[in-house]
């Protein structure tokens, strides 16, 4: 490189380096000033017990294993012409305070 190119590169690198260092210092200062834990949060923080409970492992070993079902059984419908479409129809239940209305699909499965 020519001395003139090195001088031009130096004019770019020095301010960039100073800017990055100042940016990092400002970010650290900003996080240290703005990050606070309220007194209610301090009361809610509980320490974790350092004692390892082996009874937990024995209880985990006694659990039943559950096999997931990855297929959905088709439910026969009364309409016959519908091929897999879902239509919700409201039930004739009265809607008053404290009661929820149920909706059923064409397959007879109730949804809340």
DSSP file (Angstrom, degrees, kcal/mol; ACC not computed):
  #  RESIDUE AA STRUCTURE BP1 BP2  ACC     N-H-->O    O-->H-N    N-H-->O    O-->H-N    TCO  KAPPA ALPHA  PHI   PSI    X-CA   Y-CA   Z-CA
    1    1 A X              0   0    0      0, 0.0     2,-0.2     0, 0.0     0, 0.0   0.000 360.0 360.0 360.0 149.6    0.0    0.0    0.0
    2    2 A X     >  -     0   0    0      1,-0.1     4,-2.1     4,-0.0     3,-0.3  -0.505 360.0-116.1 -79.9 153.8    1.1    3.5   -0.6
    3    3 A X  H  > S+     0   0    0      1,-0.2     4,-1.9     2,-0.2     5,-0.1   0.829 116.1  55.6 -59.6 -31.5    1.7    5.8    2.4
    4    4 A X  H  > S+     0   0    0      2,-0.2     4,-1.9     1,-0.2    -1,-0.2   0.887 107.4  48.0 -69.9 -37.9   -1.2    8.0    1.3
    5    5 A X  H  > S+     0   0    0     -3,-0.3     4,-2.3     2,-0.2    -2,-0.2   0.875 110.8  51.9 -68.6 -37.7   -3.7    5.1    1.2
    6    6 A X  H  X S+     0   0    0     -4,-2.1     4,-2.0     1,-0.2    -2,-0.2   0.888 108.8  50.6 -64.8 -38.0   -2.5    4.0    4.7
    7    7 A X  H  X S+     0   0    0     -4,-1.9     4,-1.5     2,-0.2    -2,-0.2   0.897 111.1  48.1 -66.4 -41.0   -3.0    7.5    6.0
    8    8 A X  H  X S+     0   0    0     -4,-1.9     4,-0.9     2,-0.2    -2,-0.2   0.879 111.0  51.0 -66.9 -38.5   -6.6    7.6    4.5
    9    9 A X  H >X S+     0   0    0     -4,-2.3     4,-2.6     1,-0.2     3,-0.5   0.874 107.0  54.1 -65.6 -37.3   -7.3    4.2    6.1
   10   10 A X  H 3X S+     0   0    0     -4,-2.0     4,-2.0     1,-0.2     5,-0.3   0.862 102.1  58.1 -64.7 -36.5   -6.1    5.5    9.4
   11   11 A X  H 3< S+     0   0    0     -4,-1.5     4,-0.5     1,-0.2    -1,-0.2   0.760 113.4  39.6 -65.0 -24.8   -8.5    8.4    9.2
   12   12 A X  H <X S+     0   0    0     -4,-0.9     4,-1.5    -3,-0.5    -2,-0.2   0.865 115.5  48.9 -89.8 -42.8  -11.4    5.9    8.9
   13   13 A X  H  X S+     0   0    0     -4,-2.6     4,-2.5     2,-0.2     5,-0.2   0.884 106.1  54.1 -70.5 -40.2  -10.3    3.3   11.4
   14   14 A X  H  X S+     0   0    0     -4,-2.0     4,-2.3     2,-0.2     5,-0.2   0.956 112.6  41.1 -64.6 -52.0   -9.4    5.5   14.4
   15   15 A X  H  > S+     0   0    0     -4,-0.5     4,-2.5    -5,-0.3    -1,-0.2   0.885 115.2  53.0 -63.7 -34.5  -12.8    7.3   14.6
   16   16 A X  H  X S+     0   0    0     -4,-1.5     4,-2.3     2,-0.2    -2,-0.2   0.920 110.0  47.4 -64.2 -43.0  -14.6    4.0   13.9
   17   17 A X  H  X S+     0   0    0     -4,-2.5     4,-2.3     2,-0.2    -2,-0.2   0.908 112.8  48.6 -64.6 -43.0  -12.8    2.3   16.8
   18   18 A X  H  X S+     0   0    0     -4,-2.3     4,-2.4    -5,-0.2    -2,-0.2   0.907 111.2  51.0 -63.4 -41.9  -13.4    5.2   19.2
   19   19 A X  H  X S+     0   0    0     -4,-2.5     4,-2.3     2,-0.2    -2,-0.2   0.910 110.4  48.3 -62.5 -44.0  -17.1    5.2   18.2
   20   20 A X  H  X S+     0   0    0     -4,-2.3     4,-2.3     2,-0.2    -2,-0.2   0.914 112.0  49.1 -65.0 -43.0  -17.5    1.4   18.8
   21   21 A X  H  X S+     0   0    0     -4,-2.3     4,-2.4     1,-0.2    -2,-0.2   0.915 112.9  47.3 -63.2 -43.6  -15.8    1.7   22.2
   22   22 A X  H  X S+     0   0    0     -4,-2.4     4,-2.6     2,-0.2    -1,-0.2   0.881 110.1  53.4 -64.7 -37.7  -18.0    4.6   23.3
   23   23 A X  H  X S+     0   0    0     -4,-2.3     4,-2.2     2,-0.2    -2,-0.2   0.928 110.6  46.3 -62.2 -45.9  -21.1    2.7   22.0
   24   24 A X  H  X S+     0   0    0     -4,-2.3     4,-2.4     2,-0.2    -2,-0.2   0.924 113.1  49.4 -63.4 -45.5  -20.2   -0.3   24.2
   25   25 A X  H  X S+     0   0    0     -4,-2.4     4,-2.4     1,-0.2    -2,-0.2   0.909 111.6  48.8 -62.6 -41.9  -19.4    1.8   27.2
   26   26 A X  H  X S+     0   0    0     -4,-2.6     4,-2.8     2,-0.2    -1,-0.2   0.899 110.5  51.2 -64.3 -40.3  -22.7    3.7   26.9
   27   27 A X  H  X S+     0   0    0     -4,-2.2     4,-2.4     2,-0.2    -2,-0.2   0.918 111.4  47.1 -63.3 -43.7  -24.7    0.4   26.5
   28   28 A X  H  X S+     0   0    0     -4,-2.4     4,-2.0     2,-0.2    -2,-0.2   0.924 114.6  47.0 -64.0 -44.5  -23.1   -1.1   29.6
   29   29 A X  H  X S+     0   0    0     -4,-2.4     4,-1.8    -5,-0.2    -2,-0.2   0.922 112.0  50.6 -62.7 -44.5  -23.7    2.1   31.6
   30   30 A X  H  X S+     0   0    0     -4,-2.8     4,-2.6     1,-0.2     5,-0.2   0.906 111.4  47.6 -61.9 -43.7  -27.3    2.4   30.3
   31   31 A X  H  X S+     0   0    0     -4,-2.4     4,-1.8     1,-0.2    -1,-0.2   0.876 111.2  51.0 -66.2 -37.7  -28.1   -1.2   31.3
   32   32 A X  H  < S+     0   0    0     -4,-2.0    -1,-0.2    -5,-0.2    -2,-0.2   0.831 116.0  41.6 -70.6 -30.3  -26.6   -0.8   34.7
   33   33 A X  H  < S+     0   0    0     -4,-1.8    -2,-0.2    -5,-0.2    -1,-0.2   0.891 120.4  39.3 -82.5 -41.5  -28.6    2.3   35.4
   34   34 A X  H  < S+     0   0    0     -4,-2.6     2,-0.7    -5,-0.2    -2,-0.2   0.716  93.3  88.7 -87.2 -21.1  -32.0    1.2   34.0
   35   35 A X     <  +     0   0    0     -4,-1.8     2,-0.3    -5,-0.2    -1,-0.0  -0.689  55.6 155.4 -83.4 113.2  -32.1   -2.4   35.1
   36   36 A X        -     0   0    0     -2,-0.7     2,-0.5     0, 0.0    -3,-0.0  -0.955  37.2-140.1-135.3 155.2  -33.7   -2.6   38.5
   37   37 A X        -     0   0    0     -2,-0.3    -2,-0.0     4,-0.0     5,-0.0  -0.974  26.7-130.7-115.0 125.3  -35.6   -5.2   40.5
   38   38 A X     >  -     0   0    0     -2,-0.5     4,-1.9     1,-0.1     5,-0.1  -0.203  23.1-109.4 -71.3 166.1  -38.5   -3.9   42.5
   39   39 A X  H  > S+     0   0    0      1,-0.2     4,-1.7     2,-0.2     5,-0.1   0.847 118.7  53.6 -67.0 -33.4  -39.0   -4.7   46.2
   40   40 A X  H  > S+     0   0    0      2,-0.2     4,-1.4     1,-0.2    -1,-0.2   0.883 109.1  48.7 -68.8 -36.4  -42.0   -7.0   45.5
   41   41 A X  H  > S+     0   0    0      1,-0.2     4,-1.2     2,-0.2    -2,-0.2   0.871 108.1  54.7 -68.6 -35.3  -39.9   -8.9   42.9
   42   42 A X  H  < S+     0   0    0     -4,-1.9     3,-0.3     1,-0.2    -2,-0.2   0.881 108.1  49.2 -65.0 -37.5  -37.1   -9.3   45.4
   43   43 A X  H  < S+     0   0    0     -4,-1.7    -1,-0.2     1,-0.2    -2,-0.2   0.828 109.6  52.6 -69.6 -31.5  -39.5  -10.8   47.9
   44   44 A X  H  < S+     0   0    0     -4,-1.4     2,-0.5    -5,-0.1    -1,-0.2   0.693  85.6  97.7 -78.9 -19.3  -40.8  -13.3   45.3
   45   45 A X     <  -     0   0    0     -4,-1.2     2,-0.4    -3,-0.3    -4,-0.0  -0.581  56.4-172.8 -75.2 122.8  -37.3  -14.5   44.4
   46   46 A X        -     0   0    0     -2,-0.5     2,-0.1     0, 0.0    -2,-0.1  -0.920  22.6-117.2-117.7 142.8  -36.7  -17.8   46.2
   47   47 A X        -     0   0    0     -2,-0.4     2,-0.4     1,-0.1     3,-0.0  -0.447  28.3-115.3 -77.3 151.8  -33.4  -19.6   46.2
   48   48 A X        -     0   0    0     -2,-0.1     2,-0.2     1,-0.1    -1,-0.1  -0.696  32.5-111.1 -86.7 135.8  -33.2  -23.1   44.8
   49   49 A X        -     0   0    0     -2,-0.4    -1,-0.1     1,-0.1     0, 0.0  -0.478  16.8-150.8 -68.4 130.7  -32.3  -25.8   47.3
   50   50 A X        +     0   0    0     -2,-0.2     2,-0.5     2,-0.1    -1,-0.1   0.536  68.4 102.0 -79.9  -3.9  -28.8  -27.2   46.7
   51   51 A X  S    S-     0   0    0      1,-0.0     2,-0.5     2,-0.0    -2,-0.1  -0.692  71.9-135.4 -84.7 126.3  -29.9  -30.6   48.1
   52   52 A X        -     0   0    0     -2,-0.5     2,-0.8     1,-0.0     3,-0.1  -0.689  13.1-145.2 -83.2 125.4  -30.6  -33.2   45.3
   53   53 A X    >>  -     0   0    0     -2,-0.5     3,-0.8     1,-0.2     4,-0.6  -0.812  14.8-173.5 -96.8 109.1  -33.8  -35.1   46.0
   54   54 A X  H 3> S+     0   0    0     -2,-0.8     4,-1.7     1,-0.2    -1,-0.2   0.697  79.2  72.3 -74.6 -18.0  -33.4  -38.7   44.8
   55   55 A X  H 3> S+     0   0    0      1,-0.2     4,-2.2     2,-0.2    -1,-0.2   0.827  90.6  59.7 -65.2 -30.0  -37.1  -39.4   45.6
   56   56 A X  H <> S+     0   0    0     -3,-0.8     4,-2.1     1,-0.2    -1,-0.2   0.913 104.4  49.2 -63.7 -42.3  -38.0  -37.3   42.6
   57   57 A X  H  X S+     0   0    0     -4,-0.6     4,-1.8     1,-0.2    -1,-0.2   0.892 110.2  50.0 -65.6 -38.9  -36.0  -39.6   40.3
   58   58 A X  H  X S+     0   0    0     -4,-1.7     4,-1.0     1,-0.2    -1,-0.2   0.887 110.4  50.6 -68.3 -36.0  -37.7  -42.7   41.7
   59   59 A X  H  X S+     0   0    0     -4,-2.2     4,-0.5     1,-0.2     3,-0.4   0.878 108.4  52.6 -66.6 -36.7  -41.1  -41.1   41.2
   60   60 A X  H >< S+     0   0    0     -4,-2.1     3,-0.8     1,-0.2    -1,-0.2   0.865 105.8  54.6 -65.3 -35.1  -40.3  -40.3   37.6
   61   61 A X  H 3< S+     0   0    0     -4,-1.8    -1,-0.2     1,-0.2    -2,-0.2   0.760 104.4  55.0 -69.2 -24.0  -39.3  -43.9   37.0
   62   62 A X  H 3< S+     0   0    0     -4,-1.0    -1,-0.2    -3,-0.4    -2,-0.2   0.561  84.1 110.8 -85.6  -9.5  -42.7  -45.0   38.3
   63   63 A X  S << S-     0   0    0     -3,-0.8     2,-0.3    -4,-0.5    -3,-0.0  -0.320  73.8-113.1 -67.5 148.3  -44.7  -42.9   35.8
   64   64 A X        -     0   0    0      1,-0.0     2,-0.3    -2,-0.0    -1,-0.1  -0.590  28.1-122.3 -79.1 140.7  -46.5  -44.6   33.0
   65   65 A X        -     0   0    0     -2,-0.3     2,-0.5     2,-0.0    -1,-0.0  -0.666  22.4-149.3 -83.8 140.9  -45.3  -44.0   29.5
   66   66 A X        -     0   0    0     -2,-0.3     2,-0.6     0, 0.0    -1,-0.0  -0.942   2.3-147.3-114.2 126.0  -47.8  -42.4   27.1
   67   67 A X        -     0   0    0     -2,-0.5     2,-0.1     1,-0.0    -2,-0.0  -0.814  21.2-128.8 -92.0 124.0  -47.6  -43.2   23.4
   68   68 A X        -     0   0    0     -2,-0.6     2,-0.6     1,-0.1    -1,-0.0  -0.445  11.9-135.3 -72.8 145.5  -48.7  -40.3   21.2
   69   69 A X        -     0   0    0     -2,-0.1    -1,-0.1     1,-0.1    -2,-0.0  -0.902  18.8-175.4-101.1 118.8  -51.4  -41.0   18.6
   70   70 A X        +     0   0    0     -2,-0.6     2,-0.3     2,-0.0    -1,-0.1   0.305  60.6  70.6 -99.0   8.6  -50.4  -39.3   15.3
   71   71 A X        -     0   0    0      2,-0.0     2,-0.5     0, 0.0    -2,-0.0  -0.936  69.6-138.6-126.2 151.8  -53.5  -40.2   13.4
   72   72 A X        -     0   0    0     -2,-0.3     2,-0.3     0, 0.0    -2,-0.0  -0.922  19.3-132.1-109.7 127.4  -57.1  -38.9   13.7
   73   73 A X        -     0   0    0     -2,-0.5     2,-0.3     1,-0.1    -2,-0.0  -0.576  25.7-119.2 -76.5 138.5  -59.9  -41.3   13.4
   74   74 A X        -     0   0    0     -2,-0.3     2,-0.5     1,-0.0    -1,-0.1  -0.591  20.2-143.8 -80.3 139.4  -62.7  -40.2   11.0
   75   75 A X        -     0   0    0     -2,-0.3     2,-0.1     1,-0.0    33,-0.0  -0.893  21.1-119.1-103.4 126.3  -66.1  -39.7   12.6
   76   76 A X        -     0   0    0     -2,-0.5     2,-0.3     1,-0.1     3,-0.0  -0.386  30.6-150.0 -66.7 141.9  -69.1  -40.7   10.3
   77   77 A X        -     0   0    0      5,-0.1    30,-0.1     1,-0.1    -1,-0.1  -0.733  19.3-130.4-110.9 160.4  -71.4  -37.8    9.6
   78   78 A X  S    S+     0   0    0     28,-0.6    -1,-0.1    -2,-0.3    29,-0.1   0.765 103.3  60.4 -76.5 -26.9  -75.1  -37.7    8.9
   79   79 A X  S    S-     0   0    0     27,-0.2     2,-1.4     1,-0.1    -1,-0.2   0.874  72.9-172.4 -76.1 -37.6  -74.7  -35.6    5.8
   80   80 A X  S    S+     0   0    0      1,-0.2    -1,-0.1     2,-0.1    -2,-0.1  -0.026  71.5  73.0  74.6 -36.9  -72.6  -38.0    3.8
   81   81 A X  S    S+     0   0    0     -2,-1.4     2,-0.4     2,-0.0    -1,-0.2   0.749  74.6  90.9 -83.4 -23.7  -71.9  -35.5    1.0
   82   82 A X        -     0   0    0      1,-0.1     2,-0.8     2,-0.1    -2,-0.1  -0.567  64.1-157.2 -72.7 128.5  -69.6  -33.3    3.1
   83   83 A X        -     0   0    0     -2,-0.4    -1,-0.1     1,-0.1    -2,-0.0  -0.679  69.9 -43.1-109.8  79.2  -66.0  -34.5    2.7
   84   84 A X  S    S+     0   0    0     -2,-0.8     2,-0.2     1,-0.3    -1,-0.1   0.526  92.6 141.5  86.0   5.5  -64.2  -33.3    5.7
   85   85 A X        -     0   0    0     21,-0.0     2,-0.6     1,-0.0    -1,-0.3  -0.584  43.7-138.4 -83.7 148.1  -65.6  -29.8    6.0
   86   86 A X        +     0   0    0     -2,-0.2     2,-0.5    19,-0.1    19,-0.0  -0.913  22.3 178.5-108.7 121.6  -66.4  -28.4    9.5
   87   87 A X        -     0   0    0     -2,-0.6    19,-0.5     2,-0.0     2,-0.5  -0.988  15.3-150.2-126.2 127.1  -69.6  -26.5   10.0
   88   88 A X        -     0   0    0     -2,-0.5     2,-0.4    17,-0.2    17,-0.2  -0.803  12.3-173.2 -96.9 131.5  -70.6  -25.1   13.4
   89   89 A X  E     -A  104   0A   0     15,-2.1    15,-1.6    -2,-0.5     2,-0.1  -0.989  24.7-121.7-123.4 132.5  -74.2  -24.8   14.3
   90   90 A X  E     -A  103   0A   0     -2,-0.4    13,-0.2    13,-0.2     2,-0.2  -0.425  25.1-124.7 -71.9 145.7  -75.4  -23.1   17.5
   91   91 A X        -     0   0    0     11,-1.6     2,-0.4    -2,-0.1    -1,-0.1  -0.525  24.9-110.2 -84.5 157.8  -77.5  -25.1   19.8
   92   92 A X  S    S+     0   0    0     -2,-0.2     2,-0.2     9,-0.0    -1,-0.1   0.050  70.2 137.2 -80.0  31.3  -80.9  -23.8   20.9
   93   93 A X        -     0   0    0     -2,-0.4     2,-0.2     9,-0.2     8,-0.0  -0.515  59.4-113.3 -76.0 143.7  -79.7  -23.1   24.5
   94   94 A X        -     0   0    0     -2,-0.2     2,-0.8     1,-0.1    -1,-0.1  -0.566  23.4-136.0 -77.4 141.1  -80.8  -19.9   26.0
   95   95 A X        +     0   0    0     -2,-0.2     2,-0.3     6,-0.0     5,-0.1  -0.855  41.2 148.4-102.1 107.1  -78.0  -17.4   26.7
   96   96 A X    >   -     0   0    0     -2,-0.8     3,-1.9     1,-0.1     2,-0.1  -0.774  57.3 -63.4-127.0 174.8  -78.3  -15.9   30.1
   97   97 A X  T 3  S+     0   0    0     -2,-0.3     3,-0.1     1,-0.3    -1,-0.1  -0.370 122.1  16.9 -62.8 130.9  -75.8  -14.6   32.6
   98   98 A X  T 3  S+     0   0    0      1,-0.3     2,-0.4    -2,-0.1    -1,-0.3   0.267 105.7  99.3  92.6 -11.5  -73.6  -17.4   33.9
   99   99 A X    <   -     0   0    0     -3,-1.9     2,-0.4     0, 0.0    -1,-0.3  -0.847  57.7-150.4-109.8 146.7  -74.5  -19.9   31.1
  100  100 A X        -     0   0    0     -2,-0.4     2,-0.4    -3,-0.1    -6,-0.1  -0.880  17.0-126.0-110.6 147.6  -72.4  -20.7   28.1
  101  101 A X        -     0   0    0     -2,-0.4     2,-0.3    11,-0.1    -6,-0.0  -0.753  21.5-139.2 -92.7 139.0  -73.8  -21.7   24.8
  102  102 A X        -     0   0    0     -2,-0.4   -11,-1.6     8,-0.0     2,-0.4  -0.697  11.3-159.7 -95.2 147.7  -72.5  -24.9   23.2
  103  103 A X  E     -AB  90 111A   0      8,-1.6     8,-2.2    -2,-0.3     2,-0.4  -0.985   5.8-161.8-125.0 138.9  -71.7  -25.3   19.5
  104  104 A X  E     -AB  89 110A   0    -15,-1.6   -15,-2.1    -2,-0.4     6,-0.2  -0.917   9.1-139.4-120.5 148.3  -71.5  -28.7   17.8
  105  105 A X    >   -     0   0    0      4,-1.4     3,-1.6    -2,-0.4   -17,-0.2  -0.396  39.3 -92.3 -94.5-179.9  -69.9  -29.5   14.5
  106  106 A X  T 3  S+     0   0    0    -19,-0.5   -28,-0.6     1,-0.3   -27,-0.2   0.675 122.8  61.0 -69.1 -15.9  -71.3  -31.9   11.9
  107  107 A X  T 3  S-     0   0    0      2,-0.1    -1,-0.3   -30,-0.1     3,-0.1   0.478 114.8-111.0 -88.9  -3.4  -69.3  -34.8   13.5
  108  108 A X  S <  S+     0   0    0     -3,-1.6     2,-0.5     1,-0.3    -2,-0.1   0.585  70.9 139.1  88.0   9.8  -71.0  -34.5   16.8
  109  109 A X        -     0   0    0      1,-0.0    -4,-1.4     0, 0.0    -1,-0.3  -0.783  47.8-134.6 -90.9 128.0  -68.0  -33.3   18.7
  110  110 A X  E     -B  104   0A   0     -2,-0.5     2,-0.4    -6,-0.2    -6,-0.2  -0.612  19.9-169.4 -85.3 140.7  -68.8  -30.5   21.2
  111  111 A X  E      B  103   0A   0     -8,-2.2    -8,-1.6    -2,-0.3     0, 0.0  -0.963 360.0 360.0-124.7 144.9  -66.7  -27.4   21.4
  112  112 A X              0   0    0     -2,-0.4   -11,-0.1   -10,-0.2    -1,-0.1   0.407 360.0 360.0 -99.8 360.0  -66.9  -24.7   24.1
